[in-house]
Amino acid sequence: MVVLALSTLTGLSGCASPPVPADYAQEQPRLDLRSYFNGPLTAHGVFIDRSGRVVKRFTVKMVGTWNGDTGVLEEDFFYSDGSTERRVWTLKDLGNGRWSGTAADVAGEAVGQSAGNALNWRYTLKLPVDGRVYEVQFDDWMYLMDERVMLNRAVMSKFGFTLGEVLLTFSRP
């Protein structure tokens, strides 16, 4: 009987569609990017390869500033191997939970949709590896836990194949 129930659940989960921001529309607290990404923040994260191994740890120091519907999010990455990186996002609130973003190492424009406590970003990052630059796709989900903490899971892929994922915890002072 237990085997039948587990088989049924497994079969049903295989038919489930991927999440969309509207799935989180009733979740609280409501994510307001202009409020959350305003001022200083810190994030701690890991990059996990497709085998499940943590291959890089990092800390990010951020400062967000806003002028109306446009924000600038400055990110300074400090990796466990001693390397550093800087990314500066320009974010734009397009209304109705829609967002766009640009950064020097993002190909084209990031497209975002928020609802309830969640935000989904999709973008192509120009990723330098061993002297070459690869364009990889990010499917990035953020979930506001409370007024201070937000969790982030980003799946990185190329040609539809998952390369790994990034897990982050953002915190406000």
C-alpha positions, 0 to 999 in steps of 0.5 A: 500500500505504501509503495502504491501511494509513493508511486502515485505521488512520484507520478503526479510530481512528474506531471507538475509544471514548473513554478511561476511567480503567480504561485506565490501571490498569496505568500507573505511578507510581500516582496518590494524590491525597492524597499528590500534592495535599498541600503546596505545588504550582505549575502553568503552563498555557494556554487554547487556543481551538477554532481552536488559538490560545493565548488565555491563559497562567497560573500557579497557586500551590496548597496542599493539606491533608488531614484523613482522606479530605477535602482542601482545595486552594487555587488562586490563578491569575495570568493573563498579562493581569494578572488573578487568580482564586481557587478553593478545592476541597474534595475527598473520597475516596469509595473505589475510585478514586472522588472528589468535589469542590466549589468555589464556582464549580462547579455541583453536584459534580465527579465523579472516577475514578482508576486507575493514573497517571490521574484523570478529573474531570467538572464544570460550571464557572460561567465569567464572561465579559463580565459574564455567567456561563456554565455550561461542562462540563469533561472533565479528565484528569490523568496523573502522570508522576513524583513531582513532575510531573503533566500535565493536559488539560481539554476545555471544552464547551457543549451538546456543542460544544468551546469549547477546552482547558486544558493544565497542568503541575503540579510539586511542589517 
